[in-house]
Every structure is written in structure tokens, then in C-alpha cells.
Amino acid sequence: MFKAAIIGASGYSGEELIRILAAHPAISIDTVTSRRYAGQPLGQVFPRFRWLDTTFEAPDVEKIADSADIAFLALPHGLAAEFAVPLVKAGVKVVDISADFRLSDAAVYAEYYKTEHPAPGLLGTAVYGLPELHRDEVAGASMVACPGCYPTSVILPLAPLLRAGVISPKGILVASASGVTGAGRKLADAFLYPECAESFRAYAPSGHRHIPEMEMELSAAAGCEALVTFVPHLAPMRRGINSTMFLTPGPTFGKGAVGEALEDAYSNEPFVNVLPCGSTADTKHVTMTNTCEIGHVFDERSRQIIVTSAIDNLTKGASGQAVQCANIMLGLDESEGLI
């Protein structure tokens, strides 16, 4: 049985990690940390886990390095490096759910996150943790940077289409909607129930920090620069992401080409469900699962390809994908503990 530490376990992603790992057949929870709740029983903070005999601890890198085989960093961006650097040096495998190591360019990180990168020397060593695209690299990694939730919902559907030349890498338009948990567990007027209920609104319509992550992976798939216009929306639901992508046909586009490219890429993938042509993805089909559902249709009138996807932002968009990566890093079946 492998031992896991969850650093920053009191946030939504940390809570989701506890939910998944509490039932994992090969990874046990060794340590859960929270500066805010240090010393309090896990079941007191999260009553649904009262059957787990675990207490929140203050984060202690040396203690974690001595006991854990793998560490999950469920921390806000800018804080993960504080733990990633010493843990990797100590030989502990690290899965980072924050944004700190997703981008390969420190200057791009500084531009979009409005702060200098805390450990630029590690940027080249982290593997981008989207197993369906980088499974072999994840298997040999000492540190994996889990993708953001929005990028997962966009990259998974579009990467195979760009590789096959079915869509153009220019003029990719994306409208996504996320549940309120995507903002994290924090007090802010915009995320209070009376403000979110019966409301649906766009935010950050220009320069969203997930754009460079999308363009990095999609450009690699296309073999040239991909340009993305991305507009996220806040939806009045707890969890889930639905993304709708408007795409221009590429040089290899033809009847059935979209479905064929997606099936070629994902027919044997346990956590990607490609729907028949004409179907659209629905968040209710993927809630509390590690699955990405993908639908597609071609609009003859506008000559546009329309692709839809749905994921659970806390599972495939964060903690489930983190466990999927951990399984691969530890030599386990990547489906262990996941649905």
C-alpha cells in the first residue's frame, strides 16, 4: 500500500482527494495538512469523513518526506513551489494541482499570474499531467503538473482534431461554463448563494490565465501556433464544466472526419466518452466521475464544426485526474479508485 500526503486538504480539491483516496485499493491517506485546521479531527471539519481516524496537521516537509510515497499539492498558485522543491529533492513523487508548474515559460507565468514564478528552475522538469496525451511521460515523472479544469475540457476534444488536420488552429472560439466550486473555497460576494442562484454570467472575457495553457498544448498538437479566444461563464451549479467550441474546418475535414479522429484517439481510453455525431455533452452524465464526455456536429449553414465537452471540474478537472496521474506514476492501473 502506497502512502499519500494531501497538502492543502481543506479546500474543494483537497476534500475531493480525500473522497477518492479514502476508497482507493492501493493508496492510503497518510497525512492531511491545513494551517487553518491543524489539530482538528478530519471528521470535525468534514463530517462525511468522520469514520476516518485522521487529524489535520500543520504542513511539515521533513515529516511528509519521511513517510509519504507521493504528495498531492492542493494549494493556491504561488504556494506549491514551497513544498514541491524539497519533496522532489527528497525523492517523493509530487502531483501538483495548482498552476505553478503547468506552463513551461516563466515569463508567460508572470504575465498571466501577475507575479514572478517562485521556482523557475523546476518548470522544465514537470510533466503536464493529461494522461490521454502524455501517459508515457507521466509514468516516468518525479513531478506532474495537473492541467486546469477549463483546459482539460478544451484540450481533450481539440488535440486529436488538430493532430489530424481536421480543424484549423486559427480562430478557435471557446465558451465554457463552470460550477461555483471552480472558484475555490473562499468568501467573496460574487460567489455567495444569493449572487449565484438564478444567474448566469461571463467573466474574464479577455486574458484569462488558462489561455496560455490551452495554447501551449494545442500548438504542440497542431505543430504550429494555435490561437484561442476563451470566454468563461459562472453557472448556478456546484460542480461541472460544459465547454462549447466553434471551429473552422481544416485541410483534412470531410464527412465523418471529426468522429473518426476522436474515436481513433479515445476508443480505448477509460475516461473519455465520445458521443455519436449530433449529440451534445451534458454535465449530469459526468458528475463525480473522472470522465470527459465529448459531442460534435457540423453546421452546414455556417460551415462551422461545433464540439461540446463536459467534465466534473473537481474530478477530471482536478483531483480525479491527479489520482489518475498518481496511479500511472506508481505503476498501478490508472483506473484504480476511479469511475
C-alpha positions in Angstrom: 0.0 0.0 0.0 1.4 3.4 -1.1 1.2 6.3 1.4 -0.1 9.7 0.3 0.1 13.1 1.8 -2.6 15.7 0.8 -1.1 19.2 1.4 -3.8 21.8 1.5 -6.6 19.3 2.2 -9.2 21.7 3.4 -10.1 23.2 0.0 -12.5 21.7 -2.5 -9.8 19.9 -4.4 -8.3 18.6 -1.2 -11.7 17.4 0.0 -12.3 15.6 -3.3 -8.9 13.9 -3.0 -9.9 12.6 0.4 -13.1 11.3 -1.0 -11.3 9.4 -3.8 -8.3 8.2 -1.8 -10.4 7.0 1.2 -11.7 4.2 -1.0 -8.6 3.6 -3.1 -7.4 0.0 -3.0 -3.7 0.7 -3.3 -3.1 4.3 -2.0 -3.8 5.1 1.7 -4.1 8.6 3.2 -1.0 9.1 5.4 -1.2 12.9 6.1 -3.7 15.7 5.6 -2.5 19.2 6.2 -4.1 22.5 6.8 -2.7 25.5 8.5 -6.2 26.7 9.4 -7.5 23.4 10.8 -4.2 21.9 12.2 -5.0 19.8 15.3 -8.7 19.3 14.4 -10.1 15.8 13.5 -10.9 15.4 9.8 -14.4 14.4 10.7 -15.0 17.5 12.7 -14.2 19.7 9.6 -15.8 17.3 7.1 -18.4 15.3 8.9 -18.9 12.9 6.0 -15.3 11.6 6.7 -15.9 11.1 10.5 -15.2 7.4 10.0 -11.6 8.2 9.1 -9.2 8.3 12.1 -7.2 11.2 10.8 -6.3 14.7 12.1 -5.3 17.8 10.2 -1.7 18.6 10.7 0.4 21.7 10.0 2.5 21.1 6.9 5.9 19.7 7.7 8.0 18.9 4.7 10.5 16.8 6.6 7.8 14.7 8.2 6.0 14.2 4.9 9.2 13.3 3.1 9.9 10.6 5.8 6.6 8.9 5.5 4.9 9.5 2.1 5.5 7.9 -1.2 3.5 10.5 -3.1 2.3 14.0 -2.2 -0.7 15.9 -3.7 -0.4 19.7 -3.6 -3.9 21.1 -3.4 -2.7 24.7 -2.9 -3.3 28.1 -4.4 -0.9 29.1 -7.2 2.3 30.6 -5.8 2.4 28.3 -2.8 3.1 24.9 -4.3 6.8 25.5 -5.0 7.4 25.8 -1.3 6.7 22.1 -1.0 7.4 20.8 -4.5 11.1 21.8 -4.4 12.1 20.0 -1.2 9.8 17.0 -1.7 11.2 16.3 -5.2 14.7 16.6 -3.8 13.8 14.1 -1.1 12.6 11.6 -3.7 8.8 11.9 -3.0 6.7 11.8 -6.1 4.7 15.0 -6.4 1.3 15.7 -8.1 0.6 19.4 -8.2 -3.0 20.5 -8.7 -2.1 24.2 -8.7 -1.0 26.2 -11.7 2.6 26.6 -10.6 4.2 24.1 -13.0 1.8 23.8 -15.9 3.5 26.4 -18.1 7.0 25.9 -19.5 7.8 29.6 -19.7 8.4 31.7 -16.6 7.7 34.9 -18.4 4.3 33.7 -19.6 3.5 32.7 -16.0 4.5 36.1 -14.8 2.3 37.8 -17.4 -0.8 35.8 -16.7 -0.5 35.2 -12.9 0.9 38.7 -12.2 3.8 37.5 -10.1 7.2 36.1 -10.7 7.5 32.3 -10.8 8.7 31.0 -7.4 10.8 28.2 -8.8 11.6 28.7 -12.5 14.3 26.0 -12.4 11.7 23.3 -11.9 9.5 24.3 -14.9 11.3 22.1 -17.3 11.1 19.1 -15.1 7.4 18.9 -14.5 5.3 16.8 -16.9 1.9 18.2 -18.0 -0.5 15.7 -16.4 -3.0 15.0 -19.1 -2.6 11.2 -19.3 -4.5 10.7 -22.5 -1.8 12.9 -24.2 1.3 12.3 -22.1 0.9 8.9 -20.5 4.5 7.7 -21.1 6.0 11.0 -19.7 3.7 10.8 -16.7 4.9 7.2 -16.0 8.5 8.3 -15.6 7.9 11.7 -13.9 9.0 12.7 -10.4 6.6 15.7 -10.6 3.4 16.1 -12.6 1.5 19.4 -13.1 -2.2 18.6 -13.3 -4.0 20.6 -16.0 -6.5 23.3 -15.1 -10.2 22.3 -15.3 -11.1 24.5 -18.2 -8.0 23.5 -20.2 -8.8 19.8 -19.7 -12.3 20.3 -21.1 -10.8 22.1 -24.2 -7.6 20.2 -24.9 -9.0 16.7 -24.8 -11.6 17.3 -27.5 -9.4 19.5 -29.7 -5.9 18.0 -29.6 -6.8 14.9 -31.8 -8.6 17.2 -34.3 -5.6 19.4 -34.6 -3.2 16.5 -34.9 -5.3 15.1 -37.8 -5.7 18.4 -39.5 -9.5 18.2 -39.2 -9.7 21.7 -37.7 -7.8 24.9 -38.2 -5.5 26.1 -35.4 -6.6 29.7 -36.0 -9.7 31.3 -34.8 -10.6 28.7 -32.1 -13.5 30.1 -30.1 -14.5 28.6 -26.8 -17.4 29.4 -24.4 -17.2 27.5 -21.1 -19.4 27.4 -18.1 -18.2 26.2 -14.6 -19.9 25.5 -11.3 -19.2 27.7 -8.4 -16.7 25.3 -6.8 -14.3 26.3 -9.6 -13.6 29.5 -7.7 -12.3 27.6 -4.7 -13.4 27.7 -1.1 -13.3 31.4 -0.3 -15.5 34.2 0.9 -16.3 36.7 -1.9 -19.6 38.4 -2.7 -19.6 37.2 -6.3 -19.8 33.5 -5.1 -22.3 33.8 -2.4 -25.5 31.8 -3.0 -27.8 34.9 -3.4 -25.5 36.2 -6.1 -25.1 33.0 -8.0 -28.5 31.5 -7.8 -30.7 32.3 -10.8 -27.7 33.9 -12.5 -25.5 33.0 -15.5 -22.8 35.4 -16.4 -19.5 35.7 -18.3 -16.3 36.8 -16.6 -12.7 37.5 -17.5 -13.6 37.7 -21.3 -10.0 38.7 -22.2 -6.7 37.4 -20.9 -7.9 34.5 -18.8 -5.0 32.8 -17.1 -5.9 29.4 -18.6 -5.4 30.6 -22.2 -1.6 30.1 -22.4 -2.1 26.5 -21.0 -4.6 25.8 -23.8 -2.5 27.3 -26.5 0.7 25.5 -25.3 -0.9 22.1 -25.6 -3.0 22.8 -28.7 0.0 24.3 -30.5 2.0 21.2 -29.8 -0.8 19.1 -31.2 -1.1 21.2 -34.3 2.6 21.6 -34.9 2.1 25.3 -35.3 0.7 28.2 -33.3 -2.8 27.8 -32.2 -4.9 30.8 -31.2 -7.7 30.6 -28.7 -10.4 33.1 -27.8 -11.8 31.9 -24.5 -14.8 33.2 -22.5 -15.6 31.5 -19.2 -19.0 31.8 -17.5 -20.2 31.2 -14.0 -23.1 28.8 -13.9 -25.5 28.4 -10.9 -24.5 24.8 -10.0 -22.0 23.4 -7.5 -19.7 21.4 -9.8 -19.2 20.7 -13.5 -17.9 22.3 -16.7 -19.5 22.5 -20.1 -17.4 23.8 -23.0 -18.7 24.7 -26.4 -16.0 25.1 -29.1 -16.6 26.8 -32.5 -14.1 25.6 -35.1 -13.1 26.2 -38.7 -12.6 23.1 -40.9 -9.0 22.2 -41.6 -7.4 20.6 -44.7 -8.4 17.0 -43.9 -12.0 17.8 -42.9 -14.7 15.7 -44.6 -17.8 13.7 -43.7 -17.2 11.7 -40.6 -13.7 13.1 -40.1 -14.4 14.7 -36.6 -15.9 11.5 -35.2 -13.1 9.3 -36.7 -10.3 11.5 -35.3 -11.9 11.4 -31.8 -12.6 7.7 -31.9 -9.1 7.0 -33.1 -7.7 8.9 -30.2 -10.1 7.8 -27.4 -11.8 4.5 -28.3 -9.6 2.7 -25.7 -9.4 5.4 -23.1 -11.2 4.6 -19.9 -12.1 8.2 -19.1 -13.2 9.7 -22.4 -16.6 9.1 -23.8 -17.1 10.2 -27.5 -20.8 10.6 -28.3 -22.4 9.9 -31.7 -22.4 12.8 -34.2 -25.2 15.3 -33.4 -25.2 14.6 -29.6 -24.1 17.2 -27.1 -22.2 16.7 -23.8 -24.1 17.1 -20.5 -22.6 17.8 -17.1 -25.1 15.5 -15.4 -23.5 12.5 -17.1 -20.1 13.1 -15.6 -20.8 14.5 -12.1 -18.4 12.9 -9.5 -16.7 10.9 -12.2 -13.3 11.1 -13.9 -14.9 11.1 -17.3 -14.8 13.7 -20.1 -17.8 13.4 -22.4 -17.4 14.8 -26.0 -20.1 15.6 -28.6 -19.8 17.1 -32.0 -21.8 18.3 -35.0 -21.2 20.2 -38.3 -23.3 23.2 -39.0 -23.8 23.2 -42.8 -25.1 26.8 -42.9 -22.2 28.5 -41.2 -19.6 25.8 -42.2 -18.5 25.6 -38.6 -17.6 22.5 -36.6 -19.2 22.6 -33.1 -17.7 20.5 -30.4 -19.0 20.2 -26.8 -17.5 18.6 -23.8 -18.4 18.1 -20.2 -16.3 17.2 -17.1 -16.6 17.4 -13.4 -14.3 20.3 -12.5 -13.3 18.8 -9.2 -12.7 15.3 -10.5 -11.4 15.1 -14.1 -10.7 18.8 -13.8 -8.6 18.4 -10.7 -8.4 15.6 -8.1 -9.6 12.7 -10.1 -7.1 13.5 -12.8 -4.4 13.9 -10.1 -5.2 10.3 -8.8 -5.2 9.0 -12.4 -1.6 10.5 -12.8 -0.6 9.1 -9.4 -1.7 5.7 -10.4 0.4 5.8 -13.5 3.5 7.2 -11.6 3.2 4.4 -9.0 2.9 1.7 -11.7 -0.8 0.9 -10.8 -3.7 0.5 -13.2 -4.6 4.1 -13.9 -8.3 3.4 -13.3 -7.7 2.3 -9.7 -10.1 4.0 -7.3 -11.8 6.0 -10.1 -15.0 5.8 -12.0 
